[in-house]
Amino acid sequence: MRNEAAVKARVKEILDGMGAWWFMYVPTGYGVAGVPDFLCCIKGRFFAIETKFGNKQPTALQHAQMRRINAADGPVFVVNEKNVEQLEDWIRTACL
């Protein structure tokens, strides 16, 4: 994988293959900053995925939103090119 777009493409393949519903949130002037890249649901269970590439880490705003999701019992996975192939196992463990 060469960039974050490739990581996102692989995440979409995994989610589609598992039969998950997912939505990629695009912030606008009326949106909420820091929302993870993917908001997902599988078998009635909500979860979120933040994608990164290389050594990039979530921003302070992203961490704040991830803490809020966790506080509501929603799991969040930060995925990059190094761990994207672990995503399906994580979903099965954390969400099913």
GROMACS elastic network, one bead per residue, 0.5 to 0.9 nm:
[ bonds ]
;  ai    aj funct       b0    kb
    1     4     6  0.80732   500
    1     5     6  0.87657   500
    1     6     6  0.57224   500
    1     7     6  0.68158   500
    1    53     6  0.88891   500
    1    81     6  0.63079   500
    2     5     6  0.82006   500
    2     6     6  0.65694   500
    2     7     6  0.84023   500
    2    53     6  0.82955   500
    2    81     6  0.84383   500
    3     6     6  0.54986   500
    3     7     6  0.67917   500
    3     8     6  0.89943   500
    3    52     6  0.85491   500
    3    53     6  0.59790   500
    3    54     6  0.79722   500
    3    81     6  0.82730   500
    4     8     6  0.61979   500
    4     9     6  0.85888   500
    4    51     6  0.68536   500
    4    52     6  0.57878   500
    4    54     6  0.83712   500
    4    80     6  0.75828   500
    4    81     6  0.79549   500
    5     8     6  0.50293   500
    5     9     6  0.61554   500
    5    10     6  0.87182   500
    5    51     6  0.88977   500
    5    53     6  0.87281   500
    6    10     6  0.63095   500
    6    11     6  0.86424   500
    6    81     6  0.82540   500
    7    10     6  0.52029   500
    7    11     6  0.62303   500
    7    12     6  0.87251   500
    7    51     6  0.69032   500
    7    52     6  0.75813   500
    7    53     6  0.73579   500
    7    79     6  0.78786   500
    7    80     6  0.62761   500
    7    81     6  0.58582   500
    7    84     6  0.71007   500
    8    12     6  0.62085   500
    8    13     6  0.87069   500
    8    37     6  0.86623   500
    8    38     6  0.89698   500
    8    51     6  0.66035   500
    8    52     6  0.86922   500
    8    80     6  0.87926   500
    9    12     6  0.51646   500
    9    13     6  0.64122   500
    9    14     6  0.88489   500
   10    13     6  0.50437   500
   10    14     6  0.62849   500
   10    15     6  0.86462   500
   10    84     6  0.74585   500
   10    85     6  0.86233   500
   11    14     6  0.51386   500
   11    15     6  0.61197   500
   11    16     6  0.85001   500
   11    38     6  0.89866   500
   11    49     6  0.87626   500
   11    51     6  0.85712   500
   11    79     6  0.85281   500
   11    84     6  0.70951   500
   11    85     6  0.88631   500
   11    87     6  0.77918   500
   12    15     6  0.51367   500
   12    16     6  0.59643   500
   12    17     6  0.83671   500
   12    22     6  0.82837   500
   13    16     6  0.52024   500
   13    17     6  0.59664   500
   13    18     6  0.86147   500
   14    17     6  0.50689   500
   14    18     6  0.62719   500
   14    19     6  0.87527   500
   14    20     6  0.87529   500
   14    85     6  0.86995   500
   14    87     6  0.77176   500
   14    88     6  0.66246   500
   15    18     6  0.51949   500
   15    19     6  0.63107   500
   15    20     6  0.52202   500
   15    21     6  0.74813   500
   15    22     6  0.74108   500
   15    40     6  0.84703   500
   15    42     6  0.89141   500
   15    88     6  0.79375   500
   16    19     6  0.50928   500
   16    20     6  0.58691   500
   16    21     6  0.76555   500
   16    22     6  0.84570   500
   17    20     6  0.77088   500
   18    42     6  0.81609   500
   18    88     6  0.79384   500
   19    42     6  0.71050   500
   19    43     6  0.88276   500
   20    40     6  0.67367   500
   20    41     6  0.57667   500
   20    43     6  0.77211   500
   21    39     6  0.84199   500
   21    40     6  0.55512   500
   21    41     6  0.51790   500
   21    42     6  0.63329   500
   22    38     6  0.63616   500
   22    39     6  0.55769   500
   22    41     6  0.63796   500
   22    42     6  0.86944   500
   22    48     6  0.89540   500
   23    37     6  0.82112   500
   23    38     6  0.56181   500
   23    39     6  0.52519   500
   23    40     6  0.63609   500
   24    36     6  0.82974   500
   24    37     6  0.55048   500
   24    39     6  0.63916   500
   24    40     6  0.87706   500
   25    35     6  0.72122   500
   25    36     6  0.74380   500
   25    37     6  0.59576   500
   25    38     6  0.65525   500
   25    39     6  0.71704   500
   26    31     6  0.80234   500
   26    35     6  0.87978   500
   26    37     6  0.79733   500
   27    30     6  0.74583   500
   27    32     6  0.64733   500
   27    33     6  0.66821   500
   27    34     6  0.85756   500
   27    35     6  0.80581   500
   28    32     6  0.79405   500
   28    33     6  0.87589   500
   29    32     6  0.83740   500
   31    35     6  0.89857   500
   32    35     6  0.65134   500
   33    61     6  0.65932   500
   33    62     6  0.75820   500
   33    65     6  0.82704   500
   34    37     6  0.87936   500
   34    58     6  0.88012   500
   34    59     6  0.76055   500
   34    60     6  0.80319   500
   34    63     6  0.75312   500
   34    64     6  0.74053   500
   34    65     6  0.58934   500
   34    66     6  0.83437   500
   35    38     6  0.84328   500
   35    39     6  0.85697   500
   35    48     6  0.88829   500
   35    50     6  0.84025   500
   35    61     6  0.80910   500
   35    62     6  0.61596   500
   35    64     6  0.89876   500
   35    65     6  0.59010   500
   35    66     6  0.77088   500
   36    39     6  0.68910   500
   36    48     6  0.62369   500
   36    49     6  0.58446   500
   36    51     6  0.78641   500
   36    62     6  0.67038   500
   36    65     6  0.75654   500
   36    66     6  0.74313   500
   36    76     6  0.83331   500
   36    78     6  0.88506   500
   37    48     6  0.75875   500
   37    49     6  0.60541   500
   37    51     6  0.64218   500
   38    47     6  0.84214   500
   38    48     6  0.55198   500
   38    50     6  0.64638   500
   38    51     6  0.82224   500
   39    46     6  0.75377   500
   39    47     6  0.63177   500
   39    49     6  0.66933   500
   40    45     6  0.81753   500
   40    46     6  0.56802   500
   40    47     6  0.52398   500
   40    48     6  0.57339   500
   40    49     6  0.78147   500
   41    44     6  0.60316   500
   41    45     6  0.52508   500
   41    47     6  0.61240   500
   41    48     6  0.84466   500
   41    95     6  0.88121   500
   42    45     6  0.52490   500
   42    46     6  0.67285   500
   42    47     6  0.81884   500
   42    91     6  0.87825   500
   42    95     6  0.74767   500
   42    96     6  0.77030   500
   43    46     6  0.86050   500
   43    95     6  0.85146   500
   43    96     6  0.73171   500
   45    74     6  0.82629   500
   45    95     6  0.60275   500
   45    96     6  0.72977   500
   46    73     6  0.89476   500
   46    74     6  0.61620   500
   46    75     6  0.75914   500
   46    95     6  0.75570   500
   47    69     6  0.83717   500
   47    74     6  0.54548   500
   47    75     6  0.50928   500
   47    76     6  0.58422   500
   47    77     6  0.81246   500
   47    91     6  0.84049   500
   47    94     6  0.87404   500
   47    95     6  0.71624   500
   48    66     6  0.83179   500
   48    69     6  0.81423   500
   48    74     6  0.74538   500
   48    75     6  0.64683   500
   48    77     6  0.64720   500
   48    78     6  0.86708   500
   49    75     6  0.86183   500
   49    76     6  0.55602   500
   49    78     6  0.58145   500
   49    79     6  0.69392   500
   50    58     6  0.78090   500
   50    62     6  0.84192   500
   50    66     6  0.89790   500
   50    76     6  0.74590   500
   50    77     6  0.63049   500
   50    79     6  0.61590   500
   50    80     6  0.86126   500
   51    58     6  0.86705   500
   51    77     6  0.84566   500
   51    78     6  0.58602   500
   51    80     6  0.57918   500
   51    81     6  0.88839   500
   52    55     6  0.79641   500
   52    56     6  0.59778   500
   52    57     6  0.68120   500
   52    58     6  0.76524   500
   52    78     6  0.72534   500
   52    79     6  0.61780   500
   52    81     6  0.77851   500
   53    56     6  0.59296   500
   53    57     6  0.84563   500
   53    79     6  0.82577   500
   53    80     6  0.51869   500
   53    81     6  0.61859   500
   53    82     6  0.86269   500
   54    57     6  0.87101   500
   54    80     6  0.71299   500
   54    81     6  0.72816   500
   54    82     6  0.83785   500
   55    80     6  0.89100   500
   56    59     6  0.89330   500
   56    80     6  0.89292   500
   57    78     6  0.86898   500
   58    61     6  0.79585   500
   58    62     6  0.56091   500
   58    63     6  0.62097   500
   58    78     6  0.80624   500
   59    62     6  0.50440   500
   59    63     6  0.61622   500
   59    64     6  0.85812   500
   60    63     6  0.50545   500
   60    64     6  0.61823   500
   60    65     6  0.87667   500
   61    64     6  0.50347   500
   61    65     6  0.63669   500
   61    66     6  0.86537   500
   62    65     6  0.51616   500
   62    66     6  0.61194   500
   62    67     6  0.85985   500
   63    67     6  0.61313   500
   63    68     6  0.86407   500
   64    67     6  0.51814   500
   64    68     6  0.63738   500
   64    69     6  0.87929   500
   65    68     6  0.50107   500
   65    69     6  0.62109   500
   65    70     6  0.85721   500
   66    69     6  0.50487   500
   66    70     6  0.60873   500
   66    71     6  0.84979   500
   66    74     6  0.86689   500
   66    75     6  0.83923   500
   66    76     6  0.64789   500
   67    70     6  0.50010   500
   67    71     6  0.60237   500
   67    72     6  0.86698   500
   67    76     6  0.88902   500
   68    72     6  0.64437   500
   68    73     6  0.88839   500
   68    74     6  0.85253   500
   69    72     6  0.51790   500
   69    73     6  0.65893   500
   69    74     6  0.50326   500
   69    75     6  0.69827   500
   69    76     6  0.73638   500
   70    75     6  0.57332   500
   70    76     6  0.70550   500
   71    74     6  0.71376   500
   72    75     6  0.88309   500
   74    95     6  0.88102   500
   75    94     6  0.68054   500
   75    95     6  0.74460   500
   77    87     6  0.79243   500
   77    90     6  0.79952   500
   77    91     6  0.87807   500
   78    83     6  0.88208   500
   79    82     6  0.78355   500
   79    83     6  0.59737   500
   79    84     6  0.55636   500
   79    86     6  0.87275   500
   79    87     6  0.74130   500
   80    83     6  0.56362   500
   80    84     6  0.56609   500
   81    84     6  0.55346   500
   81    85     6  0.82224   500
   82    85     6  0.77562   500
   82    86     6  0.88638   500
   83    86     6  0.53858   500
   83    87     6  0.70528   500
   84    87     6  0.53334   500
   84    88     6  0.83383   500
   85    88     6  0.69440   500
   85    89     6  0.82560   500
   86    89     6  0.54725   500
   86    90     6  0.62544   500
   86    91     6  0.88160   500
   87    90     6  0.50045   500
   87    91     6  0.61654   500
   87    92     6  0.86478   500
   88    91     6  0.51470   500
   88    92     6  0.62779   500
   88    93     6  0.86713   500
   89    92     6  0.51088   500
   89    93     6  0.61444   500
   89    94     6  0.84937   500
   90    93     6  0.50796   500
   90    94     6  0.57454   500
   90    95     6  0.77265   500
   91    94     6  0.52959   500
   91    95     6  0.51370   500
   91    96     6  0.68080   500
   92    95     6  0.56852   500
   92    96     6  0.50623   500
   93    96     6  0.61748   500
